[in-house]
Amino acid sequence: MGYKQLLDIAKFMSETVRLVAYARYYKSLSINGLHYKHQVDGSAAIAICRPNHTTHHEATTFLMSQLHDNKIGISTVGGHAKNLKKFLDFFMVWGLEDELEKIHLIPVKKGGTFPLEVILFGFADYLKCIPSGFKPFSELKGRSHSIEWALLKNIPLNKHALAEGNLLPVIRSSFNKLKRADWCEYQQGALGPIIYTACAYLEFLRDRTKRYEQLPIEQIPRKQIRDSNSLVSATAGSRVRIVFDVDYIAGDSGTEGPSGGGTQSVTPVDRSKVLSETDANSFFKMLNSYEDAQDLLLFTFLRYFGLRPGEASAIQIDPSTIPANLYLYHQAREEIAASLGVRLQHVKERGLNGNWVLETGWKTKASQRSVPLISHKAKDPYTGEQIRFPTQEEFTDLLYWALVQRRDLMSHYSGEDHGYLFVSRSNNSRGKPISEKGVYSKYNKIANKLFKHTSGQVDIRSFYPHTFRHLFATSLLLRYRRPIEEISKWLGHSSIAITINTYIHWIPDSNADTEKGEVSHMGKEYKRQADISEQVLIRGE
């Protein structure tokens, strides 16, 4: 095996088909041990050893450079060693170490796939096939894990890889909630650091060795990030750094890289966590079109654009594009549609994209997106009622009155116009931008008001503003039957896998959804997917 064979499998666009093919290859291998980390207890003496107990010189030198040149602690270097051991195992089972020396000679056609990129994506898939936290075990006392690694005859695979994906990937969480199980046993965010070590090692080989000096390291995907928390940035402003795009590499394999430091897996949203259309309508009826114009527009963004509360509070407009005389109703509405700029714009397009389009400027690359106000009608499958999103004209009217109220509130603000669309109505902060916490406070006040107004008949006090985002996603899935790829993009998810795992209870696959969210339904769905994958593999597609 080698790079060509790896590429043949990597070409599979379907993740399930690709992982099944990889798993079959790994199951068929008979090996003579894997690499292991060797460290003298209580010291900084650390090395990577091959299965034959010889020192892997390049890998060990890389660890030493991290320890001495980069001044990294021995515990962190130990983490690099564990990550690098996995990468070297992957290289060994595919016979890539010798090919790496001449991989720069492999011709890449225009629009083709780069060698190093394919290797890293294949490594991400390999990580999905192996168990997390696996340690060899021996009944003989005194035998170390190092020796056990060197004695392995088969690649350790997780249960999904061993069953070639035929296991029912549905489990119940510790809270007894139904969720979709992934091939990967690593927690969300765990693959990023492993892939980063692999990228750093390849860069080290190119920069510090004669043998690999032609390694095309520029083929590894990279991205820009801004340093805004350092002492230098406080005086000289934020600076841009170019780093390995491990999010993209891990995400391309259907797994997620680091996202805000979180490591929690995605928990599916069940029906009890999403507002009904009826309750949402009751909430909106508590808002006066004129006195509560800003709040009405704010929650319209949450419900019909699927924004996160923090994203909605951060919407900016260009103050210079607001009509000078807002009180001339018809003229001002026309000017708003013609000139309002920055994040919210009126574009001259018809159909699905609509006219009003919001461009978010949120924290991550994936969440920086354009979300249109769609203009489709649908029927609620539960009540049979005709439902729809606001029309372009209705939204323009909501925006107009929100801008009128904004101008009144900004007249109490002494500073220069900050450009935020939503501003505070509180006496001590009137005219200042609202915060994400402020969105939650507004929701709680309205929910309490609705509870009292209906004498407790409508109680949505246990929900949060974020539930309007769930209503947006589930409505598009179940009522409007929009493709999951579109919804994932509009939600700003970094991969479709997150969208599927979050809303798996709501994804329709037929006209009858009575079983949706039940184990029997999910079993049928995954069996159908497994059958399709099996046929594709048989045909060699």
N, C-alpha and C positions, 0 to 999 in steps of 0.2 A: 504494500500500500504506500501511498505518497500523496503529494499535493493534488495530482490529477484526480485520484480517486476521491479525495476529500471534496474537491470542487464538484464532482459528479453528483454527490449527495447534497451539497450546499445549494445547488441550483433549484431544489424543490422549494416552491413558493409556500406550500402549506406546511406550517410548523409541525403538525401532527405527523404527516408523511415523512418529513425530514427526520424527526426524532425517532420514529419507528425504525427507519433505515439505519440510523446511527446505532440504536440499541441492538439491532440484529448483528451488526458488525462487532460491537464490543462483546456481545455474548459468545460470538464464535471464536474469539481470540484465546489462545493459550499462551500465557506470559511466564517469564522467569523473574517475577518480582517487580516492584515499583520503587521509585526514588524515596529517600527518607531524609529527614532533618536530623543532624547529629550535633548535639550541644553538650559541652562539659558543664555539669551542674555548678551553678554559682559563679560562672565566668562568662566572658564575652567571646569565648572560643565556639564558633558556630560554623557549620558546613552543610552542604547538600551532597549526599552520597548516591551513587548509582546502585542498582540492585546487586552488582557484584562487589559492593563495598568500597569501590574506588571513589575518590573525591571528584566531584564535578567542578572543575577549576573555574570555568566562566561564572557559574551560578554562585559559587562560594566567594569569588572575588567581588561579584555584584553586592552580596550581603556585607562584605567587609567595607566596600566603598560607602554603602548606606550608613554603616556604623561610624566610620571615621571621617569621611569627607563631608557627609551631610549632617553629622552630629546628631544622629537619631539614636534613641535609647535601645538597649538590647531587647526589650520586650517588643518594641515595634518592629525591629529587625526580625525577631522570631516570627511575627505575623507575616512578614514578607516571605520568610522561608517556607511557611506552610502554603502560602499562595503559589510560590514559585515551584514547589514540589508538584503541585497539580498540573501546572503548565508544562513542566518537563515530562511528566507522565503522558500527557496528551501528545507531546512531540514524539515520544518514544513509540507509542502504539500506532502512530501514523507514519513513522519513519521520516520525520520532517527535519531532524537535526542536520543531516548531511545536505538535504535539499536547500536548507536555509542559506547556505554559503553561496549558492548560485541562483537564488530565487529572483534576483534582480535581472537575470537574463530571460526570464519568462516573458514573452511578448504579451502586452495587454492591448487588445483592440479598443478602438474608440467606443465608449459606452460599456466596455466590458467590466469584469470584476477584478479588483486588485488582489495580488497574492496575499499580502499581509492582512488585508481586511477580511478575506475569506478565512484565513487561519484563526483570527480572533473571534469571528462569528462562530466558527466551528468549535472553538474552545468554550464559548458561552453555552453552546448546545451540549458539550461534553459535561459541563458542570451541572446541567439539568438532569443528566442521566446517572450521576453518582450520588451516593448518600451524603447527607450533611452530618459532620461530626463522627464519621466512621473511624474506628481504631481497631487494628488487628488484635486478636486475643489468643493467648496460648494458655493451656492448662498447666504448662510447665513453669514452675516458679523460677524467677530470676531471668527469664527470657524477655528482652526489651521489645518495645513496639518497633524499634528500628529493624531488628532481626525479622520480626513478623512481616513488615512491609516487603523485605527482600525475599521472603519465602512464598508470597502470594502467587497462585497459579492462574487466577482469573481476576479480571477487573471488577472491583466491588461496584455493583449497580443497585440503584434504588428499586423499590417494588414495581414502580411503573415501567421502568426500563426492562426489568426482568420479565414482566408480563407483556412487553411490547405494546404498552398502552391499552391493553384490553381490559384492565381493571376498571371498574366503575369509578370514575373520578368525582365522586360525590361523598362528602364527609359531613359530620356535624361538629360544630365548634364547641368550645368549653361551655358556651352559653346555650347549647342545644339548638343552634341555628343551622339551617341547611346552607352549605357553601360548596363551591366547586373546587376540587383539589387539583393542584397543578402537578406537572411532572416534577418540577423543581422542588427539592426539599429545603433549599436555602430560603431564609426569610427575605421579604422584599427589601432591597437595598444592599444585600450581602454580596451580590455578584460584582458590583462596581469596584470595591477595593481589590478583589482578586484579579479582575481584568486590568486594573491600573498597574498592579505589580508586573503583570505580563508585558504591558506596554513599556513600562520603565526599563524592564530587563532587555527588551529588544533595542531600545534606544541606547542602553549601556553597551550592548554588543557592537552597535555601529560606531559609537564614539571611542571605545576603549580597546577594541581588539583589531588585529590585522586581518584575521580570517573573515570577519563579517563587516568590513569597512564599507562595502558596497550595498549593505542592506537598505532597501528603499523605505526608510522610516517615514518619509513624507506621505506614504500611502495610508498611514493610520489616521482615521478621522479625528479632527481636533475642533475645538470651539473656543470662543472668547468668553472670559468672565471678568467681572470688575471687582477689584479690591476696594472696598469702601469702609472697612472697619479698622484699618491699620493706622498707626501714628502718622505715617507719611501722608495718607489720604486726608487726614484731618487738616493738614496745612497746604498740601499741594493738589487736593482733589483725588477722586478715585482713578485708579490705573487699570489698564486692560492687560490681562495675562492670557496666553495661549496655553491650553491644557488638553490632554487626551479626552476625547468625548466618550467616556466609558458609559454614559447614559445611553447614547445611541447604539453602541456596540451591544450592551446588555439588552436594550429594548428591542433591537432587531431580532433577537432570539425569543421574543415573547416574554422576557423577564424585565424587571425594572431595576434601574440603577439607583443611586442615592437620590432621594427627593426630600430635601429639607431636613435630612438627618433621620427621618422616620424609618423604622424597621418593622412596622406593623403590617400584617398581610391585609388585603382588601376583604372586607366583610360584605356579603351581599345585602342589599336593601330589601327588606320584606314589606308587605303591603301595609302593615301597621305603622310604618315609619314615613309614609307618604300621605300628604293631604289629599282628600278627595276633591274632585272638581267642585262639588257642592259646597264643601267647607271653605275652599279657596274663594269661591264667589261670595260667600257670606263675609269673609274677611275683607274683601275689596269693597263691599257695600258699606262698611263702616267708615270709609274714607270719602270726604267731601271733595268734589272735583275742583273746587276753588280754594277752600280754606286748607285742605290737605294736599294741594297739588304736587308738592315736592315728594311727599310720602307715597302718593299714588303712583308717580313715575318711578320712584325707587323700587317698589315692590313689583311693578310691571317689568322692570329689567330682570329681577330675580325669577319671575314666573315665566316670562316669554322669551328671554334670552339665555336662561340657564346660568346666570352669573353666580359666582360665590359672593357672599356679603361683602368681603373685603374688596373684591373687584368692583362691585357697584359703587361703593363709597369712594373709590379712587378714580372714577370717570372724570375726565377733564375736557373742557371746551376752550376754544379761543375767545376770550372776552371781546376782542375787537370784531368778531363776526356776529355778535348779538345785535339785533336791530336797535337803532338809536331810540326809536319811539315804539316801545313794545305795546303801548296802549291803543295803537291803530290795529285792531284785531286782524283783519283780512290781509292787509299789507305786511304786517309783521310775520304772519304765518308763512307767506310766500318767501319772504327774505330769509327766514330760518331754514326753510327747505333748500334755498339756493346757496347759502353762504356759511352755515354753521360748520365749524371745522374741528380738527384735532381727533379725538377718539370717536365721536359720533358724527356720521356724515350721511347725507341724503344723496344716493347715487341713482343715476338714470338707467335702471335696469328693471326688467319685469321677470315674472316667474318666481322660482324658488328663492332667488337671492333678494327679491323684494326691492324696496327703495331705501329704507333705513338700515344701515349696517353699522355695527359697533365694533371698533378695534380696541381690544384690551391691551394694556401695557403692564401685564402682571409679572410675577416674580420669576417664573421659569420659562424656558424656551417654548415648551409645548403650550403653555397657557397664554402665550402671546398670539392671539388669533382674531379672526374676523367672524362675527356672529350676525347673520341676517335676521330680520323680522320676517318670518315666513307668512304667507297669506293663504294657507290651505284650510279647508273645512273638513270636518270629520264627524263621525257618530260615536258617542261614548258607548263602548260595548257592554257596560254595566247598566246604564239608565236608558240607553237608546236615544238620548237627547243629541241634537245637533250642537256641535261645539266648534269654536274657531279661535284663532289668535286675533288680536286687534288689527284692524285694517291700517294701511299706511296713513290715511286721513285721521283716523282716531288717534294714532300714536302722535302724529304731528300736533294734534290739539292738546294731548297730555303734556307734550314737551313745551308747548307755548305757555300754558298756564303755570307749569313748573318754573319756567324762566321768569315769568311775571313775579311769582312769589320770591324767587331768588333775588331779583332786583330790589324788592322791598326789604328783604333781610340784609342784603349787602349794604344798604344805606346806613345801617348801624355799625358797619365794619370800617375801622379807621385806616387800615393798611391798603396797599395796592391789591387789586383784584387777583386772587390766587389761581383762578381758572377752574376750580373744582365745581362740578355741576350741582352737587348736593351740599347744602350748608345747614348749619345748626339753627334751631329756633329757640334754644335756651337763652335765658336772659344774660347769663354770664359768659356765653360764647357765641352770641348771635353773629351770623355771617361767616364764622370760621368753618372750615371743612368738617364734615361729620367723619367719624371713625367707624371701623368695623364694629366696635363695641356699641356705638351709637345706633347702628342698624338693628342689633339685637334688642336694645332698649326700646326702640320704636315698635318692634314686633310685639314685645311683651305688653306694652301699653294698649295696643290695638286688640290683642288677644284677650286681655282682661276686660276691656270695654265690650267686646263681643260676647263674652261669657255672661256679663251682667245684663246686657241688652236682650239676650235670648233666655234669661232666667236659668242659665246652666244647660240649655238644650244643645248648644254648640260650644264645645270645650276643646280648644286647640292650644291650650296653654302649655302642654307638654312638648309641643313641636318647637322648631327653631326656624329662623329665616332660611337656613340652608335647605329646608324641606321643599321650598319652591323650586330649587334647582333639581331635586329629585322628581318633582311633578313635571317639570319641563322634559326631562329625559324619558320618564316612563310614558308620558303622553305621546311623545314622538314615536316611541317604540310600539305601544299597544294601540293607540288611537289613530295616529297618523301614518303608521307603518313606514317610517323613514328608515333607510339603511343604517346599520350600526356604525359603519365607517363615518358617515356624515355626523351622526350624533356625537361620536367620540371626538371628532375634530371641533365641533361647536362647544363641547364641554371643556376642551383644553386638556384632555388626558394625554399622557405621554405615550400610550399604546392602546390599541383596541382591546388588549387583554384586560386592562383595568376596567374598561367600560363593560365588557362581557361579565367579568367577575362581580362587578358592583350591581348590575341590573339583570343578572341571569334569571331571576324569577319572573322577569317581565318580557323576555324575548319571545315573541310569538313565532311559531313555526307552522301553524295551520289556522283555519278559521275557528277551530274549537280550542279554547284555552282553559277549559275547566280544570285541567290537571296542573296548570302552571304553578310551579313552585313545589310540587310534590315529588317525592323520591321516584315514584313510578314513571312520571313524565320525564324526569331528567335522565333516568336510566334508558328509556327509549331513545331520547335525543342523542345521547353519547354512543349508544350502540349503532345508531344510524351513521354517525360521523366516523366511527371505527370501521364500519363496513365499506364506506366510501374510500377511506384511506387504504384499506386492504386491497380493494380493486385497483386503485391507482398503482400500488406497488407491484401487483401481479402483472399489470400491463406494461410496467417499466416507464410510466410517464414521469 
